[in-house]
Amino acid sequence: MATTKDYRLGEYTFPRGWFMIAEASELDTHKPLAVRFFGQDFALYRGRESGKVVLLDAYCPHMKTHLAAPNKTSYVVLDGGGTNIEGDGIRCPYHGWRFGADGKCDHIPYHEGQIPAAAKVKSWPVVESLGAIWVWHDPEGGEPEWDHPSLKEWNDPAWCTGNSTTWASSTSTRRKSSTTSATTAT
């Protein structure tokens, strides 16, 4: 497979822009989602306090535990009622460090005093739009340069969003009434 180097495009493999990383419905749970894009792992979840979507680098800086890996044995997950999401933050399932939506560690259960500034993970710009979760990716670390994909009609109840469940049920109703009309006519 050709790389950006082969095309003399520079050192970056992935372009700058908004990328769809999940369907919004995948976050309709109290558990984080482990996702992989741009050659790296992430923890994606919906905050339980505000409903805000959060995307963090996946690995806790303490012992490199994946923040969103499925886990049924961690005391953090067990004590959290089956999840390690607290408010709008997420707790590391290994030693219980909690990271806010901004990626900064805001609580270490067995530590008193100031939390070191290095205790953080990167928080990525994400938005929920068009029934999907979008992340801004810039290989040079810049802020979003343009708006995320959107469509003003998306939330209009008179507008069909292409939801397969809605389409299937309305199509079945039409088919039944068409069949009934055809049967009645003969």
N, C-alpha and C positions, 0 to 999 in steps of 0.2 A: 504494500500500500504506500502510495506517495505521501510524503510529509511536507510540512510548510517549508522546510529547508530545501527540498527538491524543487519547489516552485519559487524559491528565493523570496518567501513571504515574511521572513523574520523568524524569530525564535519561538513565537507563540503558536500553539496547536489549535486553540479554540478562539473564535472571534469574539469581539465585544458585542453585547446585546442582551435582549431578554430571551430566556429559554424556559419552555414549559417543562416542569420537573415532576408534576403529579396532577392527578385529578383532585379537585377540592374534596370530593366525597371520600377519598382515601383517608382524610384527616378527621372524619366524623366518628372518631373513637377517642378513647382516653390514652391511647398508646402512641409512642413516637414511631416514626417510619424511618428505617435505614434506607438511604438512597445513595446512588453513586453517579456522578456526572463530572465531566472535565478531568477525568483521571483521579478523582478523589472522593472520599466518603463524607457523607453528611448525616446529621440528625434533623429530621423535619417533623414538626408537631404543631398542634394548635393549642395555644395557651388555654388553660381551663378557667382562668379568671376573666380575661377579656375576649377570648375567642380569636386573638391575633395569631396569624401564622408566623412561625419562627423557623429559620434555617441556620444551624450552627455547624461549624466543622465538627466532625464526628468524635474525635478522640480527646478524652480528658487529659489535660496537661500533667496531671499527677502520675498516673500509671498507664496511660494510653488505653484505657478501657473505652470501648465504643459506647457512646451515650444512648444510642437507639437500638442496639442489638437486642433481639428477642431474649428475654431473661425471665425464668420462672423460679430461680433459686435465690436471687439476691434479697437480702433483708430489706433493702431500700424499696424494691418492687413489691415484696410481700407486705411490708408495713404500709405502703402507699395504696393498698387496695388493688394491686395488679398493675400499677403504673409508677413511673418515676417522674411524671410531670407534676409539678407543684405550682399552683398559680400560673404565672406565665413563664416560669423557669423549669429547668430539668435537672434532676439529680443523677450524678454518676452512680450506676448500679454497684460499683465496687466499694468505694470508701465514702460515698454519700456527699461528695462536694456538689453544691447546687450552683448552677449557672443561670443568670437572668437572660431575658430575651436579647440583651445587648452583648451577651457572651462573657460578661465578667462574673467571676466567682463571687457570690454574695453570702455564702455560708459554708463553713466546714464544721461538721458536728463535734469534733473532738479538739477544736482549736479556739483559743481565746486570743483576742487582740486583732491587730490589723491583718487583713488578707493580702498576701503579696500581689503586686501589680501583674506579675507574670502568670498568675492563676486566671487565665482567660482563654477563650476560644474565639475564633472569628465568627461574627454574626454577619449574615449576608442580606442584602436588600431583597425582599420578597413582597409580592402582592398577590391577592386573590382576584382573579378576573376571568370572565367567560367560563366559569365552572372549572378553572384550572389554577394551579399555583405556578407563578412565574418568578424566576430569579434573574437578577442583573449580574451578568458575568463580564468582568473586564480584566484581562490578563495583566494589566498594569495597575490594577487596584483603584481605578477611578469610580466616581459616583455616576449614577445613571445620566445619560446624555439626552434621552428622549423618553416619552411616556411609554408605559407598558401597553401591550395589545388590549384594546377594549372596544366595546360596541355599546353605544348608549341604549339601544333597544333591548339589551340582554335581560334586564330586570323588568321589562314591560310584560305584564301578564297576557297581553293580546298578541305577543310575539312568540313564535315557536323557537325554542333554543336547540331543537334537535335531540332532546332527551329521549333515548330509545324507549323508556318505559311509557312515557306519554304518547309517543308516536305509535308504539305497538298497541296500546289500548284503544286509541282513537281509530287506528287502522282496522282493528278487529271489529269495532262497532260498525264502521262503514261497510266492511265486508259482509257482516251479518245482515245489515239492512239491505244491501244490494242483492244478496242471495234471497232474502225474504221477498223483495219486490219481484225478482225474476221468477221465483217459484209461484207467487201469487198470480203473476201475469199469464202463466201457461195453463 
